[in-house]
């Protein structure tokens, strides 16, 4: 949405009666409120920004794509900020045991990711105490379309990006911004 470039106020009327003035002021007030709502929607992504802005603590949870499993956490700290459809999460997760978890590692997100044909919502994360495969130099978190998953992926020079398998222990620190549902 684009911000309005003009303000369409009601036309003046002949103020021959008190009712005409009241009608004009009511129309004028409605137009000003409508303009403000359009501005708020353009800036914040939703008409009533103060109602749809949420800031809260969030408990990040790791899972495996094959078997969710259970994790024993040493750190499990997270925050979420949602403004309209835009969601940003920050997390610091350190685990010591990944009991029965199998498959690829992912972080359960607090809000469902918008439906998209690709993976436009990605960010680099800071890992600690994790073993990488040959050529891997970076870990990323990708918000997977139409799910609650932030999958952990690997990348590096001369290798294809790939999912990161569940590790027995480690630490992930980072953030991710995505469009929610």
C-alpha positions in Angstrom: 0.0 0.0 0.0 1.2 3.5 -0.7 0.7 6.4 1.6 -2.0 8.9 0.7 -0.7 12.0 -1.2 -3.9 14.1 -0.9 -6.5 14.6 1.8 -10.1 14.5 0.5 -12.0 16.6 3.0 -15.8 17.1 2.7 -17.0 20.1 0.8 -18.2 23.1 2.6 -21.9 23.5 2.9 -24.1 26.5 3.5 -24.0 26.8 7.3 -27.6 27.9 7.5 -28.3 25.6 10.4 -26.6 24.0 13.3 -27.4 20.6 11.7 -25.3 21.5 8.7 -22.3 22.4 10.9 -22.7 19.2 12.8 -22.9 17.1 9.6 -19.8 18.9 8.2 -17.8 18.3 11.5 -18.8 14.6 11.6 -17.7 14.1 7.9 -14.5 16.0 8.6 -13.7 13.8 11.6 -14.4 10.7 9.7 -12.1 11.7 6.9 -9.2 12.6 9.3 -9.6 9.2 11.1 -9.6 7.4 7.8 -6.5 9.2 6.7 -4.7 8.3 10.0 -5.7 4.7 9.6 -4.3 4.6 6.0 -1.0 6.1 7.3 -0.8 3.6 10.2 -1.5 0.7 7.8 1.2 1.9 5.4 3.8 2.3 8.1 2.9 -0.6 10.4 1.3 -3.1 8.1 -2.0 -3.1 9.9 -4.8 -0.5 10.5 -4.7 -0.5 14.3 -1.0 -0.7 14.9 -1.2 -0.4 18.7 -3.5 -3.4 18.9 -1.4 -5.6 16.6 2.1 -4.8 18.0 3.2 -7.5 20.4 6.5 -7.6 22.3 7.0 -10.6 24.5 9.4 -13.2 25.8 9.3 -16.4 23.8 10.7 -19.8 24.7 12.6 -21.1 21.6 12.3 -24.9 21.2 14.4 -27.1 19.0 13.1 -30.2 17.1 14.1 -32.7 14.6 12.3 -33.0 11.2 12.2 -36.8 11.3 11.5 -37.3 15.0 10.8 -34.2 17.1 12.5 -35.7 20.1 13.3 -33.8 23.3 16.2 -31.5 24.1 17.8 -30.7 27.5 18.6 -26.9 27.5 21.3 -25.0 29.3 20.0 -21.7 27.7 16.6 -21.2 26.2 16.1 -17.5 25.8 14.1 -15.7 23.2 12.2 -12.6 22.3 9.6 -11.9 19.7 8.4 -8.6 18.2 5.3 -8.6 15.9 4.1 -5.6 14.0 1.2 -6.4 11.8 2.4 -9.3 9.7 6.1 -8.6 10.2 7.7 -10.9 12.9 11.2 -10.7 14.3 12.6 -13.3 16.7 15.9 -13.3 18.7 17.1 -16.4 20.3 20.0 -17.9 22.3 19.6 -21.7 22.6 22.2 -24.0 24.1 21.4 -27.7 24.5 23.3 -30.5 26.1 21.3 -33.5 25.0 19.0 -34.1 22.0 17.1 -37.1 23.3 15.6 -39.2 20.4 15.5 -36.3 18.0 16.3 -37.3 14.4 16.5 -35.7 11.0 17.3 -32.1 10.4 17.5 -29.4 13.1 14.9 -26.7 13.3 13.7 -24.0 15.7 9.9 -23.8 16.3 8.8 -20.3 15.5 6.1 -18.5 17.5 4.0 -17.5 14.4 3.3 -19.3 11.2 5.4 -18.2 8.2 3.5 -16.6 5.2 3.1 -18.8 2.1 5.9 -18.2 -0.4 7.2 -20.1 -3.4 10.8 -19.8 -2.2 12.7 -19.1 1.1 13.0 -15.3 1.2 13.3 -15.2 5.0 16.8 -16.2 6.0 19.5 -15.0 8.4 23.0 -16.0 9.4 23.3 -17.4 12.9 26.2 -17.7 15.4 26.9 -21.3 16.3 29.0 -22.7 19.1 30.3 -26.2 19.8 28.9 -27.7 16.6 30.8 -30.0 14.3 30.5 -29.2 10.5 30.9 -31.2 7.4 33.7 -30.5 5.0 33.6 -27.1 3.4 30.8 -25.7 5.7 31.6 -22.3 7.0 28.3 -20.7 7.9 24.9 -21.7 9.4 21.7 -20.0 8.4 18.1 -20.1 9.7 15.4 -20.2 7.0 11.8 -19.6 7.8 10.0 -22.3 5.9 6.9 -21.3 4.0 3.5 -22.1 5.5 5.0 -23.8 8.6 6.2 -22.8 12.1 9.7 -23.9 11.3 13.0 -22.0 11.2 15.2 -24.7 9.7 19.0 -24.6 10.2 21.0 -24.8 7.0 24.7 -25.0 6.1 26.6 -23.2 3.4 30.2 -22.6 2.4 32.5 -22.1 -0.5 32.2 -24.7 -3.3 29.4 -26.7 -1.6 25.6 -26.7 -2.0 23.4 -25.4 0.8 21.9 -28.2 2.8 19.9 -28.9 6.0 21.9 -29.3 9.2 21.3 -32.6 10.9 20.3 -32.8 14.6 23.4 -32.5 16.8 23.8 -34.0 20.2 24.7 -30.7 21.8 25.6 -27.1 20.8 24.5 -23.5 20.8 22.7 -21.2 18.3 22.5 -17.5 18.7 20.7 -15.3 16.2 17.7 -13.6 14.9 15.2 -14.0 12.0 12.7 -11.6 10.4 9.8 -13.0 8.4 6.3 -12.3 7.3 3.8 -14.2 9.5 0.2 -15.2 9.0 
